[in-house]
Amino acid sequence: MPTCYETMDDAALARETERLQADVDALAAQGLTLDMARGKPSPAQVDLSRPVLDVLTSESSLTDDGVDAANYGAPDGLPSARRLMAEVLEVDPAHVIVAGSSSLNLMYDLVGHAFTRGVRGATPWSELGEVKFLCPAPGYDRHFAVTEHFGVTNVPVPMTETGPDMDLVERLVETDPTVKGIWCVPKYQNPTGVTFSDETVRRFAGLRPAAEDFRIYWDNAYVVHGLYDQDDELLNIFDVLAETGREDLVYEFASTSKVTFPGSGIACVAASPKDLDDIRLSSNIQRVCSDKITQLMHVRYFSGREAVVDHMALMAEVLRPKFELVEQKLTDGLAGLDVATWTNPRGGYFVSFDGPDGSAKRIVAMCREVGVTLTGAGATWPYGDDPRDSNIRIAPSYPTLEELGQALDVLVACTKLVAGQLAAEARA
Ligand SMILES: Cc1ncc(COP(=O)(O)O)c(C=O)c1O
């Protein structure tokens, strides 16, 4: 579909790009400094979790379920913290290890485990010629960074409206033994906001990998992060695996980073009992035990899944108007021009925006000149290499509503100008 600028005659296009340039110049003259780059909760959201800090005092009992949180012990985490995270993920607490304050850290550790020790006795990846990971794209840049850091070849797989392109996933996973993993954010995916369909989850659970040490890295970072009462339903992949009796396929991750305090909450990994035993071969070398005091604060504050869900409803009150403003501003500014498409997620932290081919780097650079920092163009693709140079990740959570509105006005104006410029250049 041609953009509206491509359908204009030369004179009209010249007039229009001049007008669009004037709009951008006027915005630049405002001297804005706005940041819509990273998916951080706003101060108003984080403040909602301050009462978590009040649940422990020097007078508090630090013993929980017979475990002394103030001392070494319970390397898999406080039993009550394992129960809480198991309730959140709807898995068996015995299949959960709670450790550390960052799920990304656990993902890094598991890739490290595969490299140094090997998955379940398989040859350590450090001894293999090539190791590949599938990277649904657009996707989460820090996932791609972990595997890139270890020298893994990151292979992009297109995201669709129902999850990754499963025909391609099945073909690559089932025929190529060097494919050892796939990064997935199955609910409110970063950045598209897509929740994987039941069929996608069933196809993941039904994979017959060519490599015995292949695992799905199922990062359920946004498991309780719906914006509306009607939450997206994600089929529980471990339930599907249990039906088929094949549970050694998935490592599931989550954390409270966007529930309470980013980087200062609790994180967990869920896996089959045999996979957990395998993981312990590395994790029990790495540490004596993890931070059980923070775990205790979380379980004293959150009595169970319902309490987490109630807390997240308060978060959603703050976040929902921002997502609705994104949808409104983009619709008002760009609908009908055929210059961009974008997602309208019902949860998570991001909106995925696509401009015309060859536009993303220019839009991001132009926005920066006008005073708006966006996530770098290409960040949503492995190696920063978006083949169409079209995708931009919008992170609406951190700015205030007013700042967000201004930043979106800039994005809209720059998208239109770049689309006009591209149409003009194609004729020159
Ligand atoms: C999909 C996804 N996973 C993990 C993280 C980071 O989580 P943590 O703070 O638990 O390392 C983020 C943060 O934006 C994310 O979007």
PDBQT file of the ligand as one rigid body, heavy atoms in Angstrom, charges set to zero:
ROOT
HETATM    1  C1  LIG A 501      10.506  -9.378  28.563  1.00  0.00    +0.000 C 
HETATM    2  C2  LIG A 501      11.330  -8.902  29.712  1.00  0.00    +0.000 A 
HETATM    3  N1  LIG A 501      12.008  -9.791  30.466  1.00  0.00    +0.000 NA
HETATM    4  C3  LIG A 501      12.770  -9.408  31.484  1.00  0.00    +0.000 A 
HETATM    5  C4  LIG A 501      12.910  -8.074  31.809  1.00  0.00    +0.000 A 
HETATM    6  C5  LIG A 501      13.801  -7.708  32.932  1.00  0.00    +0.000 C 
HETATM    7  O1  LIG A 501      13.370  -8.350  34.077  1.00  0.00    +0.000 OA
HETATM    8  P1  LIG A 501      14.223  -8.404  35.416  1.00  0.00    +0.000 P 
HETATM    9  O2  LIG A 501      14.219  -7.039  35.994  1.00  0.00    +0.000 OA
HETATM   10  O3  LIG A 501      13.509  -9.418  36.241  1.00  0.00    +0.000 OA
HETATM   11  O4  LIG A 501      15.606  -8.861  35.053  1.00  0.00    +0.000 OA
HETATM   12  C6  LIG A 501      12.221  -7.111  31.068  1.00  0.00    +0.000 A 
HETATM   13  C7  LIG A 501      12.367  -5.690  31.370  1.00  0.00    +0.000 C 
HETATM   14  O5  LIG A 501      11.947  -4.829  30.633  1.00  0.00    +0.000 OA
HETATM   15  C8  LIG A 501      11.421  -7.541  29.988  1.00  0.00    +0.000 A 
HETATM   16  O6  LIG A 501      10.751  -6.680  29.221  1.00  0.00    +0.000 OA
ENDROOT
TORSDOF 0
